[in-house]
Amino acid sequence: MIYLDYAATSYIKPDLVYDAVINAMKNIQGNPGRGGHSVSLEAGRSVYSTRVKIAEFFNLKNELGVVFTHNATMSLNMAIKGIVKAGDHVVFTSLAHNSVVRPVMTLAQKGVEYTCVYGDEKGQINPDDIEKAVKENTKLIISTHGSNLLGTIEPITAIGKAAKVKGITFLVDASQSAGVLDIDMEASHIDLLAAPGHKSMLGPKGTGILLVREGIKLNTILEGGTGSASEEVTQPEMMPDHLESGTLNTPGIIGLSAAIDYLNEKGVENIYRHEQELTQHFINQLENIDGIKVYGPSDAGRKLGVVSCNVKEMGSSDVAALLNRQYGIAMRPGLHCAPLAHKTIGTMQQGALRFSFGHATTVEEINTAVEALKEIVSERI
Ligand SMILES: Cc1ncc(COP(=O)(O)O)c(C=O)c1O
């Protein structure tokens, strides 16, 4: 089987991630922060060292701002609902995933205003348009870092600068970029960063992170046991306990820690270069096939390893079924939880065939996908 669905989740993880999870399941059995005995302390130390590693990885100044969640959706909900209240205004973009759009729409029913800034037909956002959308009561600007439909990389540093000048909190959805692009929260003026552990960070499913800059105070959407301040019936204010209720996914976090070791050793820039080369090769081939329409930037330097296309007027799910059944290629068709981005490129009905590449993808796999698409197109003439 050829796996070209890394934007959904990374299929092949580095061996040290599997080993770390199994070791944690067998040998690091305590509940972190839930006792003074040695097994609890050992689990707590593993979690804490992962916080430090993550803070360094994204250049967040305070490791206590690293909050463990279950996925990017949870991180985004916590960030958005934690900061915005009735009467506030939120700016987000047409590249936003439903894990941004839906929480904003839920808040809109409770009196929150919003503006969606549209990108061009390649999915590129102009930071000036974000600035123009800002109002007196704008509380939060949300930008996707890399589109999960078009792969387009957005100018988060320019947007962050504008947000900082205006004193508005800036949230970045780094779901597709974390682990492939170097993200520096200081340099890009990011206040809140949401990412899954299971995509290009190469960690296990059930892991996500929300990084909170010191001084940003989020209201909770979940309260409960934190193992701290147990005499209090109200949620502790100190971070990360304020935002981390309930037992943590310790094996997942330890697996994520190993994944970051791998990313640091390999070098994020080398992983990106690998994916960029594959992406450019794939786009070049596709653009030469009559009957295939490719969406998003043609220049791989402007995008992540995500390429969406369609075969003539064929439904994307039909093509994907053929790719899976006849060629053993796993990729994703349909609408990619990004309805506004689909509207921009006119694929609400047809959906799009999304091929996405990762650290373990090879040029041979890309070539097989190209040949398969050629055959499918030729059978349709
Ligand atoms: C841009 C973007 N944001 C958020 C998410 C949600 O991620 P998760 O499934 O980890 O909640 C995804 C998942 O595909 C995504 O691509």
The ligand as a Gaussian input file, in Angstrom:
#p B3LYP/6-31G(d) Opt

LIG

0 1
 C       -5.527000      22.907000       9.268000
 C       -6.090000      21.920000      10.247000
 N       -6.547000      22.364000      11.423000
 C       -7.033000      21.516000      12.358000
 C       -7.099000      20.160000      12.129000
 C       -7.664000      19.259000      13.184000
 O       -6.685000      18.372000      13.637000
 P       -7.057000      17.181000      14.637000
 O       -7.660000      16.109000      13.809000
 O       -5.759000      16.795000      15.271000
 O       -8.009000      17.717000      15.624000
 C       -6.661000      19.663000      10.895000
 C       -6.787000      18.213000      10.597000
 O       -6.762000      17.773000       9.502000
 C       -6.123000      20.557000       9.943000
 O       -5.676000      20.123000       8.763000

